[in-house]
Amino acid sequence: MTAAGVITLMTSTAGRADDEGSPIDGVKIPAGYREWKTIAVNQLLVPGKTDQLRAQLGNDIAFKAFKDGTLPFPDGAVIVALHWTRVPSEYNNQVLAGAFPDAQSFVVGSRVNMQIMVKDSKKYAATGGWGFGDFKDGKPGDEALHKTCFPCHEPAKDRDFVFTHYAQ
Amino acid sequence: MTAAGVITLMTSTAGRADDEGSPIDGVKIPAGYREWKTIAVNQLLVPGKTDQLRAQLGNDIAFKAFKDGTLPFPDGAVIVALHWTRVPSEYNNQVLAGAFPDAQSFVVGSRVNMQIMVKDSKKYAATGGWGFGDFKDGKPGDEALHKTCFPCHEPAKDRDFVFTHYAQ
């Protein structure tokens, strides 16, 4: 390969959002995560700050553990939490208005961020066996943000530090 | 097989929820649907009637069409919409309270129903190429309920009668 070819390749690779790992744990956005299975959905409202619809997806190891109620999660389990703005759907509301004049349909707007948890009981032994990543527009947040991940999840120790339950 | 064996098998098979098709279209609950890919999530609130968190899952044909923006949907596309009650999570709120005292976390409660759309442009030509099924606790609703499916979806003709958009 020529020097120019190497430079082009490097530039191209560096431009991929999923190449950059999170501070502290080095967690990366996993390839193909958007096609993972649905663990659950939820909503988070912090008045004046954020209003989100969310979905938690799992790789096969994580999904099976959720479904079977296996705790702690086995090594290799990866959970991605997709967070979108919650916005009213005027379109849906107009359609529903015939039957339900006061119906309120809310759908996802834009992506706020995504959070990733990777189980590796040896590598991440200091933080309950989990590595954390928080990404916005494909880029990880800073170290200060990532220092908040484990302390927030720590109260859920009896659920192996995971808040989400499997949605039957 | 003995007669007793046949009866046991028939009873066992009849007991499976996914054996009963919907009125009119004969749509059944597809095997393995809970492991399908996530198309989108949303919320529906009809004050005094229902308050739901929802997820739309698709088989591979449907998911690809959503992701690529393909319209109309190809034959074989199947969409399942899972509807749960939306309930506050006191557990999550307590954990969040340290950082966000007025945070409100809502999670899924019990399953309200599931709705299924099956694309077969010939079989279901009279209803935009879609067959419909609405199931509660694994049992299809009655014919009167199923007569409301297509009229409700008809306003979305320009989106091939589908309300859901792919959540990026």
Interface residues (C-beta under 8 A of the other chain):
Chain A: R34 E35 W36 K37 T38 A40 V41 N42 Q43 L44 L45 V46 P47 K49 L53 R54 A55 L57 F63 L82 W84 R86 S89 Y91 N92 Q94 V95 L96 A99 F100 D102 A103 Q104 S105 F106 V107 V108 S110 R111 C152 P155 A156 F163 H165 A167 Q168
Chain B: R34 E35 W36 K37 T38 A40 V41 N42 Q43 L44 L45 V46 P47 K49 L53 R54 A55 L57 F63 L82 W84 R86 S89 Y91 N92 Q94 V95 L96 A99 F100 D102 A103 Q104 S105 F106 V107 V108 S110 R111 C152 P155 A156 F163 H165 A167 Q168
